[in-house]
Amino acid sequence: MKLQKYFKIMAEREASDLFLSTNTEPRARIHGAVHFLCDEKVARQDMDELISAILPEASKREHYHKNWDIDFIYVDPDVGRFRISLFCQRANPALVARYVRNQTKTFQELGLPVELFESFAQEPRGLILTCGPAGNGKTTSIASMIDHINERQEKHIITLEDPIEYLFKNKKSMVNQRELGIDFHSYPTALRHATQQSPDILFIGTIRDEDTMRAALQAAELGTLVLATFHTNNAVQTVERIVNFFPPHLHLEVSLQLSLLLKGTISLRLLARKDGTGRVPAYESMVVTPTIARLIREQKPREIQTFIDDGKLFGMKSFKQTLAQLVKEGAVEEETARIASDSRDEFNLELRGLRSISRRST
């Protein structure tokens, strides 16, 4: 099957995503950029045969033909696991496959702040969010944290995913992994039942709506450590988005609740390495200190950024600080970092060591 050939090429070239579309040359995302895999176009017949092969279950085929969208995990015996998103464009089938590497990496191997992640992994309860755009390492980072806990602590871990990506073996902890559409019908319902299943740690694949966020906060209130991914760009935006999930008359209540439950956020952006050997994470870390908790409670999230900039003692770093550090270390090109920054002007000042001088002069 051609798909198996593409998967093998992906593995050889260290690609993260495969893109197939009818009557188009196959492409793959390699170190963040999309490249051609070969010149041979994928015919409609090839796509139809591919769909029959990867959707052998009648129920999945029926779901796809009814909704024209389906997400699931496909296992290639020679290469590994892939998260497949099958959809239609211009009335023809198309596919995106994310390569899910089964073996988790350590914080050091992923280039993540080790002390911060170890500290988060020790939290007995509360809410920890890993944030960033799709495809920037959120799930991989949380998988690393879950495996870190699994190897060192005697816990009961429940994951709620869509679909299950990394597979965990029981080590010191017991890990129960549940998949949307197979093991549960909705995140809010699963979270309500999960609180009766004696979890120490809950991982929510993604939070997209008010009901899921409400259930996540309630689980944290009951003494569970809740880990989740969130599609926001930085810490300030994360706090604002959580509050804005809810109607205005609840903002004060939710802000108070969040100030008591949120332990921290880590926001990620993967950047191409200067030497072309892969990608490196830039991150912004926020630890909820008493001062930051007060700003959340008082609904002043925009003032948080200043305390992140000056929060090195607590394990905090802003994007402009980590981006400037990556440039100075020779890991990424200066322009690559500048494009990835929230503010080019602030990044330029940080790179030249002028941030503190600028602040003192105001």
N, C-alpha and C positions, 0 to 999 in steps of 0.2 A: 504494500500500500504506500502511496506517495507520502502520506502523512508521516509514516515511520521514517522515511528518508529525511524529511524536513526536521523531524525531532532530533535525529542523529547529528545533522548539520548544526542545529541549535546548540547541542551539548558540546560539540567540538569547538564552536566559535564563541562559547560562553554567552549566548543570547538569553535574554530574559523573556521575550515575547515573540510569538510567531503571528504573522498577519496573512490570512488567506482570503481572497475575494474572487468571485467568478470572473473569468476572462482577464485576469490580472496576474502579473508576476508575483510570486511569494516574496515577502519581506520579513525581516526580523529586527528586533531592537537589540543592538549590541552596544553595551556601555552607554546606554541612554540615547543613541542615535539610531534611526531606522535605515537599514541597508537591504539591498536586493540579495536574495539567497541564490537565485538562478534566473536565467532568461526565459525559461519555459513557463508559459501562462497556464493557470489552473482552469480547465474547461468546466462547463456546467456538469457534464457527466462525471468528472472527477469529484466535484463537490457532492453530488448526489450519492456516489459510492462511499465517499468519506462519511457522510451523515449516517448512512445505513450501518457502517462499520462501528462508529463510535457511539451510536445510540441503538444498541441491540434490544433494549427493553421497549416493549410496545407502549408503555405508559409515558416514557420520555419522548418517544417519537410523536405521540399524540399531543403532548404538551407543546412541543416545538411547532408542529404544524397548526396548532390552534392559536398560539400566542406569538409565534415568529421570534421568540427569544427563549433561551434556556442557558443556565449556568450549571456546570457540574465538574466533577473530577474524573479525568481519564488516566488510566495507568498503562503506559507502554512498558512491556516486560523487559525490554533491552535498555531503555533510557531512564524511565522513572515516571513521576506524577506530574500531571499538567492540569491547571484550572482552565477549563474551556468555557468560552462565551460564544454561543452560536446564535446568529441573528440574520436578518435580511437587510439588503440595501439594493435599491433599484429593482426590487422584485426578484433578486437572486440571493442565494445563501452566501454568508461570509462568516469568518471564524477568527477569533483571537485566542491564542493559547499561551498562558503564563506558566513557565517552567518552575515547578515547586520542588526545590531541592530538599530531600527528606532530612538530611543531617543539619541540625542547628549549629550555629557557630557561637563562639564565646563573645562577650562584649569587646574584648581586645581584638579579636579577629574581624569584627564588624566595624572597628574604628569608633566605638561609642564611648562616652565618658564612664569609665568603669566604676569609680566610687559612687557616682550618682545612681547608676542602675543597681548596684549592690545595696545601696541605701533604700531605694524604692522597693526592692525585693524583700527587704526586712520589715516593711510596713505591715502591721497586723490587720489594719482595716482602712477604709477610705476609698478614694477614687484617684486613679492615675491614668492619664490620657496620653496616647502617642498620636501625634498629629502630623498632617502633611498631605500633599496631593497624592493621588493614586500612583503606585509604582515607585515610591520613594523609600521603601524599606520599613513601613510601619509594622506589618505583620511579622516580618523577619525579626525585628527588634523585640517584639513582645514574645515571640517564640523562644528567643534566646533567654528572656527573663523567666519564662515558664520553666524552661529546662534547667536554668540555674536554681530555681526553687525546688524543682523536682529532684535534683541531685543532692540537695543539702538540708531540706526541711521535710518533716512528716506532716503533710497537708492533704486535704481533699480539694482537688482542682476540677472545676467544671468549665468546659469551653462551649460557647454557643457560636457557631460559625456558618457561613454561607459562601461557598461550601467549606468543608474541612480541608485545610491545606497541610500543615505540618502534622505528622503523626508522632505522638509521644508514647513511649513505653513507661510503664510504672516503675519508678525507682524508689526513692524514699517516700515519695508522695503517690497517691492514687489519682490518676487523671481520667476523667470521663469526658469524651468528646462527642458533642451533639451537632447534627447538621440540620439546617433549616429545610423543611420540605420532606425530610426523612424521619427525623427524631423529634421535631417540634414544628408547630404551625406558624408561630410568630414570636418575635423577641420578647415583647411585653408579657405574653402568657408564659413563656419558658422561664423568664426571670421571676415571675410570681411563684411558680412551682419550685424553682431552684432554691429559694430561701427555705423551703421545707426539706431540702436534700442535704443539709448540713455541710455546705461548702465553706472552705476557708478562703478560697480564691475563685472568682468568676471572671472569665475572659469573654467579652462581648465583641464579636467580629467587627461590627461597626455600629455606630449610633447615628440614625438618620432622622429621627422624628421625636416629637414631644413624649409620646407614650413610652418609647424605649428609654429616653433619658430619665423620665420620672421613675420608671422601674429600676434603673441603674442606681439612682440616688437613694431610693428606698432600700435596696439591697445593701448599699454601703452603710446606711443608717442602722441596719440590723447587725452590723459587726463584720461584714465580709469585705475583703480587699477586692475591689472591682477594677479590672484592667480593660481598657477599650481603645479602639482606634477612632479617630475623628478627622473629618476632612476639612481642616482649617489650616491656615498658613503659619500662625504664630500664637504665642500665649495670650496676648491681649484679644485677638480675634476669637480665640477659643472661649474665653470667659464671656465675651459678648454674645457669641452664638448660643451658648448653653442657656443664658438668661432669655434670649429672644426666641427660643423654642416655645416659651410659655406666653400666655396673654399678659398684657401690661399690668393688670391688677394683681398678678402673682409675682411680678419682678422682684419686689422687696423680699417676699418670703423665700423665693428661689435663691436670691443672692445671699441671704443669711444661711440657708441650707448649704449652699456651695462653699461658703467661707469656712464652714465647719468640716466638710467632707473632702474637699479637693486637697490632695497631698502634693501634686505637682504635675507638670506637663513636660513632654519632650517633643519638640517639633523638628522634623527631618526634611532635608533636601539632598538628593544625591547629585554630585557634580562629577563631570568627566575628569579623570586624572590628567595631569600635564604630560605624563609620559605615555598616555594612550593605553595603559594596562588595565583599565577598569574604571570604577567610580568610587568616590570617597564621600562619606556623609558630612554635610554641614548641619549643625543643630543649634537650636535655642532651647535652653533648659530653664524651667521655672520651678522653684521650690516654694511652697506656700508657707511663708514665715508669718508671724503675728501681724507685721505691717501689711503684707500683701493680703492676708485674710481680712484685715480692716478695710482695705480699699475695695475688695470684692463685696463686703457687707454694705459699704456705703455707696455702692454702685458707681465707683470711679475707676473702671478698668484701664482707661487710657493713661492713668498715672503709674500703672504697674511697670511700664517699660523702663523707667528711670531706675527702679530698684533691681530689675534684672541686670541692667548695665553695670550696676555697682554691687552685685550680689555674689562675687566670686567666693567669698568666705563661706557661703551657704551652698556652693556647688552650682551657682547660676551663671549662664553665659548667654549673650545675645547673638543673633545671627551675624551681625556685623563684626563681632569680636571673633567668632569662629572662622568666618570667611577670611578676615584679615590674617589670622593665624595660618590658615591653609596656604594662603599666597606667600607669606613670609617663609614657610617651611618648604616651598617649592612643589607642593602637592597639586595645586591647580593654577591655571592661568589667571592673571589679574582680571581680565575682561570677563572670563567665565564667572568668577566670584561676584563681580560688579553686577552682572545681569541677574544673578540669583538673589541679590540683596533686596531688602524691602525699600531701602532708600539709597540711591547711588551717592548722593551727597554725604550722607552719614557714613557710608562705607569708605568713601575717599578720605574723610577726616580720620576715621579709625585706623585706616591703613598707614596714615602718616603720623599717628600718635597725637592728633590734635583734639580728640574728643574732650579730654579733661581740661585742656587749656580753654577750649570754647565754652565749657560749662562754667569755669571759674570767672570768665569775663562777663557773664550775664547776670 
